[in-house]
Amino acid sequence: MEFFDVYNEAGFPTGEVVSRTEAHEKGILHAAVHIYVYRVASGRLQILLQKRADDKDSFPGCWDTSCAGHVSAGETFDETLVKELSEELGIHITAGEAKHLFTKIVTKNNVFHGKPFNDHEVYRVYALNYDAPAESIAFQKEEISAVRWMDSDELLSELERGNKAYCIMLNTYREALEFLRVQW
């Protein structure tokens, strides 16, 4: 069973710990990281997307940010960043190699597999410049069913149209894209 530190609305741990199940049943504020892996190919900015496994407890089978994960109790955002990239995508970095873009607090209430899923997260968004063919990325098959590179403008268009094949938050992506376009 996974355990999370409880966070306050200022984005800091309170000293309390809850199970993953309790956090999502009750909508208790906890922490996560979201990482946008990007590259420039043929003069175009591309984003690496992962397709979530069909048995995930939230957003099964949806195309999502490159990598994301909850911050376990006692762990830092940067430790989670390094761990998740390694576990989910086989990308090994130090925390300083990814750029922290911004931090947000978001609440999303959904139903998955017939059960309520109340996600209340403080999450840090990071970006990592990484150029490798999608087929060379050794993704974690228990979590992810596929990865692919997608043109950043095409992804923005799909999110703006409300395409349910994607579970990326439009406003978060827009903010991340502003940074990526400057870097590029």
C-alpha positions as CSV (number, residue, x, y, z in Angstrom):
1,M,0.0,0.0,0.0
2,E,1.2,3.5,-0.9
3,F,1.2,6.3,1.6
4,F,1.2,10.1,1.0
5,D,2.1,13.1,3.1
6,V,-0.9,15.4,3.5
7,Y,-0.3,18.9,2.2
8,N,-1.8,22.3,3.2
9,E,-3.1,24.8,0.7
10,A,0.2,26.7,0.8
11,G,1.8,23.5,-0.7
12,F,3.7,22.2,2.3
13,P,3.4,18.9,4.2
14,T,1.4,19.0,7.4
15,G,3.1,16.1,9.1
16,E,0.0,13.8,8.6
17,V,0.2,10.7,6.4
18,V,-2.7,8.9,4.6
19,S,-3.0,5.9,2.3
20,R,-3.4,6.4,-1.4
21,T,-6.9,5.0,-1.2
22,E,-8.0,7.4,1.6
23,A,-6.4,10.4,-0.3
24,H,-8.5,9.6,-3.4
25,E,-11.7,8.6,-1.6
26,K,-11.8,11.8,0.5
27,G,-10.0,14.2,-1.8
28,I,-7.2,14.9,0.7
29,L,-4.5,17.2,-0.6
30,H,-1.3,15.3,-1.6
31,A,1.6,15.8,-3.9
32,A,2.6,14.7,-7.4
33,V,5.0,15.5,-10.3
34,H,4.2,15.9,-14.0
35,I,7.1,15.8,-16.5
36,Y,6.9,17.0,-20.1
37,V,9.7,15.3,-22.1
38,Y,10.3,17.3,-25.3
39,R,12.5,17.5,-28.3
40,V,12.8,19.4,-31.6
41,A,12.6,17.1,-34.7
42,S,12.4,18.4,-38.3
43,G,12.2,21.9,-36.9
44,R,9.1,21.2,-34.9
45,L,8.6,21.0,-31.1
46,Q,7.4,17.5,-30.0
47,I,6.1,16.2,-26.7
48,L,6.5,12.6,-25.6
49,L,3.2,11.1,-24.6
50,Q,2.5,8.0,-22.6
51,K,-0.7,5.9,-23.0
52,R,-1.8,4.8,-19.6
53,A,-2.4,1.1,-19.1
54,D,-6.1,0.0,-19.3
55,D,-6.1,-1.2,-15.6
56,K,-4.9,2.1,-14.1
57,D,-7.1,3.4,-11.3
58,S,-7.5,6.8,-13.0
59,F,-7.7,7.7,-16.7
60,P,-7.2,4.2,-18.0
61,G,-6.1,4.0,-21.6
62,C,-5.7,7.8,-22.0
63,W,-2.8,9.6,-23.6
64,D,-1.1,11.6,-20.8
65,T,1.9,13.7,-20.0
66,S,5.3,12.1,-20.6
67,C,5.6,11.0,-17.0
68,A,3.7,11.6,-13.8
69,G,3.6,10.2,-10.3
70,H,2.6,10.8,-6.7
71,V,5.1,11.9,-4.1
72,S,5.3,9.1,-1.5
73,A,5.4,9.9,2.2
74,G,8.8,11.2,3.2
75,E,9.9,11.8,-0.4
76,T,10.6,15.2,-2.1
77,F,9.3,16.4,-5.4
78,D,12.8,16.1,-6.9
79,E,13.3,12.6,-5.6
80,T,10.0,11.6,-7.2
81,L,10.9,13.2,-10.5
82,V,14.1,11.2,-10.8
83,K,12.4,7.9,-9.6
84,E,9.3,8.2,-11.9
85,L,11.4,9.0,-15.0
86,S,13.6,6.0,-14.3
87,E,10.7,3.6,-13.4
88,E,8.2,4.6,-16.1
89,L,10.4,5.5,-19.0
90,G,13.9,4.2,-18.3
91,I,15.3,7.7,-18.4
92,H,18.0,8.2,-15.8
93,I,18.8,11.8,-14.8
94,T,19.7,13.9,-11.8
95,A,17.1,16.3,-10.5
96,G,19.0,19.3,-11.9
97,E,18.7,18.1,-15.5
98,A,14.9,18.8,-15.6
99,K,13.6,22.3,-15.3
100,H,11.0,23.1,-12.7
101,L,8.4,25.2,-14.5
102,F,5.6,25.9,-12.0
103,T,3.6,24.5,-9.1
104,K,-0.3,24.2,-9.1
105,I,-3.0,22.9,-6.8
106,V,-5.9,21.2,-8.6
107,T,-9.0,19.3,-7.7
108,K,-10.5,16.8,-10.1
109,N,-13.5,14.6,-9.2
110,N,-14.1,11.6,-11.5
111,V,-15.4,8.1,-11.5
112,F,-13.2,5.2,-12.7
113,H,-14.1,1.5,-12.7
114,G,-17.4,2.5,-11.1
115,K,-15.7,4.2,-8.1
116,P,-15.3,7.8,-7.2
117,F,-11.8,9.2,-7.6
118,N,-11.4,12.6,-5.9
119,D,-7.9,13.9,-6.7
120,H,-6.7,17.0,-4.8
121,E,-3.1,17.5,-5.7
122,V,-0.3,20.0,-5.3
123,Y,1.9,19.2,-8.2
124,R,5.1,20.5,-9.7
125,V,5.5,20.6,-13.5
126,Y,8.9,19.9,-15.0
127,A,10.3,19.8,-18.5
128,L,13.2,17.7,-19.8
129,N,14.8,18.0,-23.2
130,Y,15.4,14.4,-24.3
131,D,15.8,13.2,-27.9
132,A,15.4,9.5,-28.5
133,P,13.1,7.5,-30.8
134,A,9.9,6.4,-29.1
135,E,10.6,2.7,-29.9
136,S,13.9,3.0,-27.9
137,I,12.2,4.1,-24.7
138,A,12.0,1.2,-22.2
139,F,8.6,2.1,-20.7
140,Q,7.1,0.3,-17.7
141,K,4.5,-2.1,-19.2
142,E,2.5,-2.4,-15.9
143,E,1.8,1.4,-16.0
144,I,2.1,2.3,-19.7
145,S,0.8,0.6,-22.9
146,A,2.6,2.8,-25.4
147,V,4.6,6.0,-25.9
148,R,4.8,8.3,-28.9
149,W,6.1,11.7,-29.9
150,M,3.4,14.3,-30.9
151,D,3.7,17.7,-32.4
152,S,3.1,20.3,-29.7
153,D,0.6,22.3,-31.7
154,E,-1.3,19.2,-32.8
155,L,-1.6,18.2,-29.1
156,L,-2.8,21.7,-28.2
157,S,-5.4,21.5,-30.9
158,E,-6.7,18.1,-29.6
159,L,-6.9,19.3,-26.0
160,E,-8.7,22.5,-27.1
161,R,-11.2,20.3,-29.0
162,G,-11.8,18.4,-25.7
163,N,-10.7,15.0,-27.2
164,K,-11.3,12.5,-24.5
165,A,-8.4,10.3,-25.7
166,Y,-6.2,12.7,-23.8
167,C,-6.2,13.3,-20.0
168,I,-3.8,16.2,-20.0
169,M,-5.1,19.4,-18.4
170,L,-5.4,22.1,-21.1
171,N,-4.4,25.0,-18.9
172,T,-1.4,23.2,-17.5
173,Y,-0.3,22.2,-21.0
174,R,-0.6,25.8,-22.2
175,E,1.6,27.1,-19.4
176,A,4.2,24.4,-20.0
177,L,4.1,25.0,-23.8
178,E,4.9,28.7,-23.2
179,F,8.1,27.7,-21.5
180,L,9.0,25.1,-24.0
181,R,8.5,27.5,-26.9
182,V,11.0,29.9,-25.3
183,Q,13.5,27.1,-24.7
184,W,13.2,25.9,-28.3
